[in-house]
Amino acid sequence: METQHFRYRESDGVAEIRLDRPDKLNALTFASYRELTDTFRALDARAGVRSVVLTGTGKAFCSGGDVDDIIGALLKYDAAELNEFTRLTCDLIQAIRELEKPVVAALNGTTCGAGAVMAAAADVRIAAESAKIAFLFVKVGLSGADMGAAWLLPRIVGLGHATELLMTGKFIDARRAEQIGLYNRVVPAEQLEAEAWALARELAAGPAFGLRVTKRMLNAEAALTLPQAMQQEGWVQATCMEHSDFQEGFAAAIAKRPPRFAGASAPMQAPRAALSKARSEDPTPPQQGA
């Protein structure tokens, strides 16, 4: 896959999308918004890609929209043009969420504005210690509800923390972001790439069909009642039980070997204990009266 506005590479079933304008703090342009959206859409049908690492070069992950290319132009737009632009930005976040493959955001530095929402749209966020983050839309007189931030953020950190982040627009440091659950983990900068790729490779070796359904249901169940969710989860799990990956997972557990799921270039790294052994060692006592 050839790209013009960011760097792209594939290895071991992992695609890396690297924002690469370090002199501009990896700010986005109209063209890069479009190309990123098109790339995430295309990855869904790219069989050789089973997970994605999204990262940046230099001291920033992404600082949002480019001041010269985007912000200056918006001041001259009419209502229709402004609506077209906001649809463009929202399409990128929707494409990340609708890609039914795991996306790992490796936050290498400053993450703000559109960059912060891109990070929130990823499935897992691993951050360098320097990766401060801000949803700073209110700082420039806009709504904190931008690009899906008001939908994504409460689901990650809860309504209280999300409200504070979106209404103040303030930066928080990496440790605070980890404390409230916005970052899954924080690592020294020199370990970031290795950590992100290790997780992406682990996910790439996992059951692609099962992971696809997992992400689909994580998106869908926000709008379902509990009975509806139970009905849907029962149906999709029964469907997964008909897949060859379930047979392979069971066989690997019995043989105490790493499973090699359909299409994966390598087996999963960690072997799973036999199911019968796991049951016999379950420390949870039976519920009284159950």
Secondary structure as GFF3:
##gff-version 3
##sequence-region A 1 290
A	DSSP	beta_strand	7	11	.	.	.	ID=ss1
A	DSSP	beta_strand	14	19	.	.	.	ID=ss2
A	DSSP	three_ten_helix	22	24	.	.	.	ID=ss3
A	DSSP	alpha_helix	30	43	.	.	.	ID=ss4
A	DSSP	beta_strand	51	56	.	.	.	ID=ss5
A	DSSP	beta_strand	60	62	.	.	.	ID=ss6
A	DSSP	pi_helix	67	71	.	.	.	ID=ss7
A	DSSP	alpha_helix	72	74	.	.	.	ID=ss8
A	DSSP	alpha_helix	79	98	.	.	.	ID=ss9
A	DSSP	beta_strand	103	107	.	.	.	ID=ss10
A	DSSP	beta_strand	110	112	.	.	.	ID=ss11
A	DSSP	alpha_helix	114	121	.	.	.	ID=ss12
A	DSSP	beta_strand	124	128	.	.	.	ID=ss13
A	DSSP	beta_strand	133	134	.	.	.	ID=ss14
A	DSSP	three_ten_helix	136	140	.	.	.	ID=ss15
A	DSSP	alpha_helix	149	157	.	.	.	ID=ss16
A	DSSP	alpha_helix	159	168	.	.	.	ID=ss17
A	DSSP	alpha_helix	174	179	.	.	.	ID=ss18
A	DSSP	beta_strand	185	187	.	.	.	ID=ss19
A	DSSP	three_ten_helix	189	191	.	.	.	ID=ss20
A	DSSP	alpha_helix	192	204	.	.	.	ID=ss21
A	DSSP	alpha_helix	208	220	.	.	.	ID=ss22
A	DSSP	three_ten_helix	221	223	.	.	.	ID=ss23
A	DSSP	alpha_helix	226	241	.	.	.	ID=ss24
A	DSSP	alpha_helix	244	255	.	.	.	ID=ss25
A	DSSP	alpha_helix	275	280	.	.	.	ID=ss26
###
